[in-house]
Amino acid sequence: MSGFSMSEWIFIFCTYSVIGFIWETVYCSIRERKLVNRGFMKGPFLPIYGFGVCTMLVAAAPFSEHVLLACFSGMVCATVLEFITGDLMEHLFKVRYWDYSKEKFNLNGYICLGASLGWFAATFVVNEILQPPLQKIMKALHPSDMLIIDTVVMSIAVIDFAISFKAAMDLRAILVRMEKARHEMRLMQKRLDFVIALASEEASQRVEEFKDDISDRIDKLGDAYGDVSEKIDRLGDNMSGRFDRMGEHVRARLEYARDNLMDLGDRIIPDSGSKVRDELVSLRDKYASVLKEYASYSNPGKAFRRFFIRSIFRANPSITSDEYREALEELKTNVSGNGDRLPDDTDEKQN
């Protein structure tokens, strides 16, 4: 069954890539209860199914007389292909387009027992049901007609793949920049917390020194005016209470300042603290600009790119990333959580 010409292999690859797309779309649309355009590419083409079937046909050919062995061989080869593809795509694009981590008996989330059994069944369906009529169609086609079909379909697929690849790399670039900005903000926040802690300690020390000075003055007054010492003691207690409340008030103000960085004044934080605050605000603006960069409708190139990045999330709603999890979730929320638009569309128009 594996003795096909190159044009026939291409025809088989294209046919099962389309069949795989139809299967994935129908299955996922039923699960999501809405139409889902599945796949890495934008058109009706899922190359992993085409490659998977070609691999299964080659692996099952030596066992054509033994159905179970053929299915098992096809399952093993297709599973290995799925694992390699998933691992390569995550290393290249920094995201997982499928993830079996929640499934039982999975390996790194790329493959699982359930998916492998699916490939086992797929090998049987392809060899025993789909491939015989497809071979009749290939024999009925003139070689030149098959060449034309292969050329047209593969040309469209290559263009689609190139655009989809570029969109995936753009998504990776966004995630890398977002995570870099997030990391820098964490470092700045630690620096700011350190400055605030120093300021808080210095303020508390000054309050304590002031309290001690007042207490010394009160003691001296008590020695000089023994007949009013009892009143002075009460006055000292009152003053001590007031300074305790003053210290609590200062600490509360410092806590408020840490939570409201824009209102942090130089009277509490020294110049270095103001500098840290300004750098942190600058980083936050930089972080927001990563999203704003793809929000403008005025540039056709960016609008085109934004459309394909958005389509990645629509076609792969369960897309995940171990390295850039927080950035990916935030980007997904901004893309699909506000009327399917990227953030600040309104702001861009107003500005």
C-alpha positions in Angstrom: 0.0 0.0 0.0 3.0 2.3 0.5 4.2 2.0 -3.2 2.9 5.5 -4.3 4.5 8.1 -6.5 5.5 11.5 -5.2 2.4 13.1 -6.6 0.2 10.4 -5.1 1.8 10.9 -1.7 1.2 14.7 -1.9 -2.4 14.0 -2.9 -2.8 11.6 0.1 -1.2 14.2 2.4 -3.6 17.0 1.2 -6.6 14.8 1.3 -6.1 13.7 4.9 -5.0 17.1 6.0 -8.5 18.4 4.9 -10.3 15.4 6.4 -8.4 15.9 9.7 -9.5 19.6 9.7 -13.1 18.6 9.1 -12.9 16.0 11.9 -11.3 18.4 14.4 -13.7 21.2 13.5 -16.8 19.1 13.9 -15.6 17.4 17.2 -14.5 20.7 18.8 -17.5 22.6 17.6 -19.8 20.0 19.2 -17.8 20.2 22.5 -17.7 24.0 22.5 -21.3 24.3 21.2 -20.2 26.9 18.6 -18.4 26.8 15.3 -14.6 26.5 15.9 -12.1 26.9 13.1 -9.5 24.5 14.4 -5.9 24.2 13.6 -2.6 26.0 13.4 -3.3 27.2 9.8 -6.2 29.5 8.9 -7.6 27.4 6.0 -9.2 24.0 6.0 -5.8 22.2 6.4 -4.3 20.3 9.4 -0.8 19.1 8.3 -0.3 16.9 11.3 -3.2 14.7 10.1 -1.6 14.5 6.7 1.8 13.6 8.0 0.2 11.3 10.6 -1.7 9.3 7.9 1.4 9.1 5.6 3.4 7.8 8.6 0.7 5.3 9.5 0.5 4.0 5.9 4.2 3.4 5.8 4.3 1.8 9.2 1.3 -0.4 8.6 2.4 -1.6 5.1 4.6 -4.5 6.3 1.7 -5.8 8.4 -1.0 -5.5 5.8 -2.1 -9.1 6.4 -2.4 -8.6 10.2 -4.9 -5.8 11.1 -4.0 -5.5 14.8 -0.3 -5.4 14.1 -0.9 -2.8 11.4 -3.0 -0.7 13.7 -0.5 -1.0 16.5 2.4 0.0 14.3 0.5 2.9 12.9 -0.4 4.0 16.4 3.2 4.0 17.7 4.5 5.9 14.7 1.8 8.5 14.8 2.2 9.0 18.5 5.9 9.5 18.1 5.2 12.1 15.4 2.7 13.9 17.6 5.2 14.0 20.5 8.0 15.4 18.3 5.6 17.9 16.7 4.3 19.1 20.0 7.8 19.5 21.5 9.2 21.3 18.5 6.2 23.7 18.3 6.5 24.6 22.0 10.2 25.3 21.8 9.7 27.3 18.6 6.6 29.3 19.4 6.7 29.1 23.3 3.1 27.9 23.5 1.3 24.6 23.4 -1.3 24.3 20.8 -2.6 21.1 22.5 -2.0 20.0 26.0 -2.8 16.5 27.5 -1.5 17.4 30.9 -4.9 16.8 32.5 -5.4 13.5 30.8 -4.3 10.2 32.4 -1.1 8.5 31.3 0.3 11.5 29.5 3.9 12.2 28.6 4.9 15.9 29.1 1.4 16.9 28.0 2.3 16.2 24.3 0.8 12.7 24.1 -1.5 10.5 26.2 -3.0 7.1 26.2 -6.4 8.3 24.9 -4.9 10.1 21.9 -2.7 7.1 21.1 -5.8 4.8 21.1 -7.4 7.4 18.8 -4.5 6.9 16.4 -5.0 3.2 16.7 -8.6 3.5 15.6 -7.6 6.1 12.9 -5.1 3.6 11.4 -7.9 1.0 11.1 -10.4 3.5 9.6 -7.8 4.8 7.1 -6.5 1.4 6.0 -9.9 -0.4 5.9 -12.4 2.3 5.1 -11.0 5.5 3.6 -7.9 4.4 1.7 -9.5 1.9 -0.7 -11.9 4.4 -2.3 -9.2 7.1 -2.3 -6.9 4.8 -4.2 -9.6 4.3 -6.8 -9.9 8.1 -7.2 -6.2 8.4 -7.6 -6.1 5.7 -10.3 -9.0 7.4 -12.1 -7.2 10.8 -12.2 -4.8 11.4 -15.0 -1.3 12.1 -13.8 -1.3 15.7 -15.2 -4.7 16.4 -13.5 -3.3 15.1 -10.2 -0.2 17.3 -10.6 -2.4 20.3 -11.2 -4.5 19.5 -8.1 -1.4 19.0 -6.0 0.3 22.2 -7.2 -2.8 24.3 -6.5 -3.6 22.9 -3.1 0.0 22.9 -1.9 0.6 26.4 -3.1 -2.4 27.6 -1.1 -1.2 25.6 1.9 2.3 26.9 1.7 1.1 30.5 1.6 -1.3 29.8 4.5 1.5 28.1 6.5 3.8 31.1 5.9 1.2 33.6 7.2 0.3 31.4 10.1 4.0 30.8 11.0 4.5 34.6 10.9 1.5 35.2 13.2 2.8 32.5 15.6 6.2 34.2 15.7 4.5 37.6 16.3 2.6 36.1 19.2 5.9 34.7 20.6 7.5 38.2 20.3 4.6 39.8 22.2 4.8 37.2 25.0 8.5 37.6 25.3 8.2 41.4 25.5 5.4 41.2 28.0 7.2 38.8 30.3 10.4 40.9 30.1 8.5 44.0 31.2 6.8 42.0 33.9 10.1 40.7 35.2 11.6 44.2 35.2 8.6 45.5 37.1 9.0 42.8 39.8 12.7 43.9 40.2 11.6 47.5 40.5 8.9 46.7 43.0 11.5 44.9 45.2 13.7 48.0 45.0 10.8 50.2 45.9 9.8 48.0 48.8 13.4 48.3 50.1 13.4 52.1 49.9 10.0 52.3 51.6 11.3 49.9 54.4 14.3 52.2 55.0 12.0 55.3 55.0 9.6 53.6 57.4 12.5 52.6 59.7 13.9 56.1 59.6 10.5 57.7 60.3 9.9 55.4 63.2 13.3 56.0 64.6 12.7 59.8 64.5 9.4 59.4 66.3 11.1 57.3 69.0 13.9 59.9 69.4 11.3 62.7 69.7 9.4 60.7 72.3 12.6 60.1 74.3 13.4 63.8 74.1 10.0 64.7 75.4 10.2 62.1 78.1 13.6 63.6 79.3 12.1 67.0 79.4 9.1 65.8 81.4 11.5 64.0 83.9 13.4 67.3 84.3 10.2 69.2 84.9 9.2 66.6 87.5 12.4 67.0 89.4 12.1 70.8 89.4 8.4 70.8 90.3 7.8 67.9 92.6 4.5 69.2 93.8 3.1 68.8 90.3 4.8 65.5 89.4 1.6 63.6 89.4 0.1 66.0 86.8 3.3 65.8 84.8 3.2 62.0 84.8 -0.3 62.1 83.4 0.8 64.6 80.8 3.7 62.2 79.9 1.3 59.3 79.5 -1.0 61.4 77.3 2.0 62.6 75.2 3.3 59.0 74.9 -0.1 57.9 73.7 -0.2 60.7 71.2 3.2 59.8 69.8 2.2 56.1 69.6 -0.7 57.2 67.5 1.6 59.4 65.5 3.9 56.5 64.8 0.9 54.3 63.7 -0.3 57.2 61.5 3.2 57.4 59.9 3.3 53.7 59.3 -0.2 53.8 57.8 0.8 56.6 55.5 3.8 54.6 54.3 1.7 51.5 53.6 -0.7 53.7 51.7 2.2 55.2 49.7 3.4 51.7 48.7 -0.1 50.8 47.4 -0.5 54.1 45.7 2.9 54.7 44.0 1.8 57.8 42.0 1.0 59.7 45.3 4.3 58.9 46.9 5.9 62.2 48.0 9.5 63.2 48.4 8.8 64.1 52.1 8.5 60.4 52.9 10.6 58.8 50.2 14.0 60.4 49.4 15.1 61.3 45.8 16.2 57.7 45.1 12.8 56.5 46.0 11.2 58.9 43.6 13.5 57.7 40.9 12.5 54.1 41.5 8.9 55.1 41.5 9.3 56.9 38.2 11.1 54.0 36.6 8.4 51.6 37.8 5.7 53.8 36.2 7.7 54.0 33.0 7.9 50.2 32.9 4.2 49.9 33.4 3.6 52.3 30.5 6.0 50.2 28.4 4.1 47.0 29.4 0.8 48.6 28.3 2.3 49.7 25.0 3.0 46.1 24.1 -0.7 45.6 23.8 -1.4 49.0 22.3 1.0 48.3 19.5 -1.5 45.9 18.0 -4.6 48.0 18.7 -4.4 50.5 15.9 -6.7 50.1 12.9 -4.9 52.8 10.9 -2.0 50.6 9.8 -3.2 47.8 7.4 -0.1 45.7 8.1 -0.8 45.8 11.9 -4.5 45.2 11.4 -3.7 42.2 9.2 -1.2 40.8 11.7 -3.7 41.4 14.6 -6.4 39.5 12.8 -4.2 36.4 12.5 -3.0 36.6 16.1 -6.6 36.8 17.3 -7.5 33.9 15.1 -4.9 31.8 16.9 -6.8 32.2 20.1 -10.1 31.5 18.4 -8.9 28.4 16.8 -7.0 27.2 19.9 -9.0 28.4 22.9 -7.1 26.0 25.2 -3.6 27.2 24.1 -1.2 27.3 27.0 2.4 28.2 27.9 4.5 27.0 30.7 7.1 29.7 30.4 4.8 32.7 29.6 1.6 31.6 31.4 0.6 34.9 33.0 1.4 37.0 29.9 -0.5 34.6 27.7 -3.6 34.6 29.9 -3.5 38.4 30.1 -3.2 38.7 26.3 -6.0 36.2 25.8 -8.3 38.2 28.1 -7.5 41.4 26.4 -8.0 39.9 22.9 -11.3 38.1 23.6 -12.6 39.6 26.7 -13.7 43.0 25.4 -15.9 42.4 22.5 -13.1 40.5 20.6 -10.9 43.5 20.4 -7.4 44.3 21.6 -7.3 46.7 24.5 -7.3 50.5 24.1 -9.0 50.5 20.6 -11.2 53.3 21.9 -8.2 55.2 23.4 -6.3 54.9 20.1 -9.3 56.5 18.2 -9.7 59.2 20.8 -6.0 60.1 20.7 
